[in-house]
Amino acid sequence: MSVFRRLTRRSKKPKEEKEISAEPSVDTSMAVMEPVIAEPTPTPMGRLIASSEDIHFDPEVTAEHARYARIKPQSAAEIVPGHVLKRDEVGRVHIKIVFYGPSLSGKTTALRWLFANVRSLAKGKIIEIHDELGRTTFFDFVPVTASERIVFDVFTVAGQRRHASQRIKVLRDCDGIIFMADSTPEQMNENLASIQELRIALGTDRMATLPIIVALNKRDLPNALPIDYMVQMLDLEGYPVFDTIATEGKNLLRMFQRVLRDALIFKVGI
């Protein structure tokens, strides 16, 4: 074979291979096509599950409730630890702690667990006022004695919208707050409404100075929202955050110890 013919064959070979590779290897003209099932797309961070536009919340009504409850900006004396203290007839200092948050977020469940399991503190009788579904209708209350000098008065509030006036009254003269949010997507709007109500009721100065602890509850549920997402949506960056399961007591003791410690420092200065 001449050199010219060998070169000609080589130049034609890639073209022939290309034509062969272009043909389908299997006849699919009569094949049954399998349905394509799309995988569920996880909720990305930053995607809006809740929006302030969906919240039926009236700031003016909340501000009116706060005025009626006589929640005022802090005085200069209140800001200084140890200057304004609430004492009972035997001289013990009372520090008021309030669980705040939407209905059925776990506030009363958390208080019951703490009442049953925190044995290092002497506790009085727990008082509960609730409806047939177990929802608090005014407040729950239990006095917790830390020493001969200090008593913590611990309250939970009614989370339902119609009880706004009552729960804002409970905020008066509080020394520490545990904001308990529900981690389920369906309740995110209720969380947003509750934290907005708290901000307006307390006012800017008390929100900035009061010890406020955040509890993201129901973390055991499979559809619980990411912690970072909830903190961002509720605009609670900078506050101590605890992921809790009130029915099991997860992180409740740590959360409670933190608010008691911060309230002592804030109010008494110890």
KOLTOR-16711 format. One record per residue (C-alpha): residue in one letter; x, y negated, z. Coordinates in pm, whole numbers, padded with zeros to 5 digits, always signed. Example, Ala and Ser with C-alpha at 12.3 -4.5 7.8 and 13.67 -1.06 7.14 Angstrom:
BEGIN
a+01230+00450+00780/s+01367+00106+00714/
END
This chain:
BEGIN
m+00000+00000+00000/s+00139-00337-00099/v+00201-00615+00148/f-00073-00823-00017/r-00337-00552+00033/r-00239-00498+00399/l-00276-00871+00470/t-00614-00875+00296/r-00745-00586+00512/r-00631-00759+00833/s-00803-01084+00737/k-01136-00900+00676/k-01132-00689+00997/p-01237-00958+01254/k-01534-01053+01035/e-01658-00694+01022/e-01619-00650+01400/k-01812-00973+01459/e-02098-00853+01243/i-02114-00521+01432/s-02107-00684+01775/a-02393-00911+01672/e-02625-00614+01625/p-02823-00503+01935/s-02695-00180+02082/v-03048-00078+02192/d-03374-00116+02004/t-03588-00330+02233/s-03872-00395+01995/m-04098-00139+02174/a-03947-00162+02521/v-04171-00249+02816/m-04045-00571+02975/e-04017-00557+03354/p-04177-00855+03529/v-03926-01100+03672/i-03987-01168+04041/a-03834-01492+04157/e-03655-01488+04487/p-03804-01726+04747/t-03613-02051+04763/p-03499-02137+05114/t-03594-02478+05244/p-03289-02699+05182/m-03170-02945+05440/g-03315-03283+05363/r-03635-03159+05202/l-03936-03327+05359/i-04156-03085+05549/a-04318-03375+05731/s-04359-03740+05650/s-04457-04046+05849/e-04721-04110+05584/d-04905-03796+05701/i-04914-03901+06066/h-05240-04045+06191/f-05089-04265+06457/d-05185-04615+06570/p-04893-04808+06724/e-05121-05089+06845/v-05339-04848+07044/t-05029-04692+07200/a-04892-05034+07294/e-05226-05117+07455/h-05216-04794+07657/a-04864-04884+07774/r-04978-05231+07886/y-05272-05078+08071/a-05032-04832+08240/r-04812-05131+08336/i-04500-04994+08168/k-04275-05297+08146/p-03916-05362+08039/q-03665-05282+08311/s-03569-05551+08554/a-03205-05632+08624/a-03229-05457+08962/e-03362-05136+08804/i-03061-05110+08577/v-02821-05097+08872/p-02814-04747+09031/g-02928-04738+09393/h-03099-05078+09398/v-03460-04978+09329/l-03551-04646+09490/k-03887-04483+09562/r-03894-04351+09919/d-04160-04159+10110/e-04262-04199+10476/v-03966-03992+10598/g-03712-04180+10387/r-03656-03925+10110/v-03581-04063+09762/h-03826-03949+09494/i-03711-03911+09134/k-03975-03861+08868/i-03911-03623+08575/v-04165-03595+08291/f-04199-03322+08026/y-04332-03499+07715/g-04428-03361+07374/p-04715-03244+07152/s-04988-03005+07256/l-04889-02638+07296/s-04519-02711+07246/g-04436-02519+07565/k-04420-02786+07838/t-04636-02607+08094/t-04482-02269+08008/a-04137-02416+08077/l-04249-02567+08407/r-04402-02235+08518/w-04081-02049+08434/l-03870-02298+08627/f-04109-02282+08923/a-04083-01902+08930/n-03710-01864+08865/v-03515-02158+09006/r-03457-02022+09356/s-03183-02265+09458/l-03436-02548+09492/a-03721-02566+09743/k-04049-02614+09561/g-04391-02725+09670/k-04719-02599+09530/i-04759-02630+09154/i-05071-02820+09053/e-05218-02748+08710/i-05518-02913+08542/h-05597-02738+08213/d-05882-02630+07986/e-06006-02281+07896/l-05730-02246+07631/g-05455-02321+07879/r-05387-02672+07745/t-05305-02938+08002/t-05587-03191+08025/f-05423-03444+08255/f-05090-03331+08399/d-04909-03049+08577/f-04706-03134+08883/v-04458-02969+09118/p-04231-03136+09377/v-03879-02993+09384/t-03661-03063+09687/a-03291-03081+09606/s-03180-03181+09956/e-03308-03348+10272/r-03267-03680+10093/i-03379-03610+09733/v-03713-03489+09592/f-03776-03445+09220/d-04140-03492+09122/v-04176-03295+08797/f-04472-03359+08567/t-04591-03231+08232/v-04840-03433+08027/a-05141-03343+07815/g-05017-03329+07455/q-05350-03354+07273/r-05413-03680+07086/r-05730-03763+07277/h-05538-03769+07607/a-05297-04045+07500/s-05409-04287+07770/q-05364-04033+08050/r-05020-03911+07946/i-04886-04263+07901/k-04997-04339+08257/v-04781-04048+08375/l-04477-04215+08213/r-04495-04508+08452/d-04192-04527+08682/c-04035-04211+08537/d-03662-04162+08592/g-03593-03889+08335/i-03768-03729+08039/i-03757-03391+07870/f-03899-03425+07520/m-04016-03079+07414/a-04070-03034+07041/d-04231-02740+06860/s-03991-02578+06611/t-04260-02453+06370/p-04301-02641+06039/e-04676-02672+06090/q-04623-02881+06405/m-04358-03118+06272/n-04606-03400+06215/e-04723-03362+06575/n-04361-03385+06691/l-04316-03704+06490/a-04634-03860+06628/s-04532-03769+06984/i-04180-03915+06966/q-04311-04233+06803/e-04568-04267+07079/l-04296-04219+07342/r-04076-04486+07183/i-04356-04743+07176/a-04485-04659+07524/l-04142-04684+07690/g-04008-04971+07486/t-03663-05012+07339/d-03477-05079+07664/r-03611-04776+07851/m-03552-04548+07552/a-03192-04667+07549/t-03122-04633+07921/l-03344-04354+08062/p-03196-04002+08071/i-03375-03824+07786/i-03314-03456+07714/v-03442-03291+07393/a-03572-02933+07399/l-03640-02772+07061/n-03870-02493+07171/k-03991-02166+07014/r-03653-02088+06858/d-03745-01719+06852/l-04001-01766+06574/p-03888-01651+06227/n-03992-01978+06062/a-03829-02208+06318/l-03689-02516+06147/p-03312-02577+06151/i-03195-02768+06456/d-03002-03030+06257/y-03307-03090+06038/m-03534-03147+06339/v-03291-03381+06512/q-03254-03584+06193/m-03627-03598+06122/l-03710-03702+06479/d-03422-03953+06483/l-03279-03806+06803/e-02909-03809+06722/g-02701-03879+07030/y-02937-03721+07284/p-02850-03391+07457/v-03029-03114+07262/f-03115-02765+07390/d-03262-02484+07181/t-03513-02316+07408/i-03755-02024+07429/a-03987-02117+07713/t-04156-01775+07727/e-03818-01611+07793/g-03655-01892+07989/k-03372-01936+07737/n-03169-02248+07819/l-03442-02385+08049/l-03222-02384+08358/r-02934-02558+08176/m-03177-02814+08035/f-03333-02876+08377/q-02998-02907+08553/r-02887-03162+08293/v-03190-03388+08334/l-03169-03369+08715/r-02800-03458+08710/d-02846-03745+08465/a-03146-03881+08658/l-02948-03875+08984/i-02664-04068+08824/f-02906-04311+08658/k-03123-04378+08964/v-02906-04318+09268/g-02557-04342+09125/i-02426-04013+09265/
END
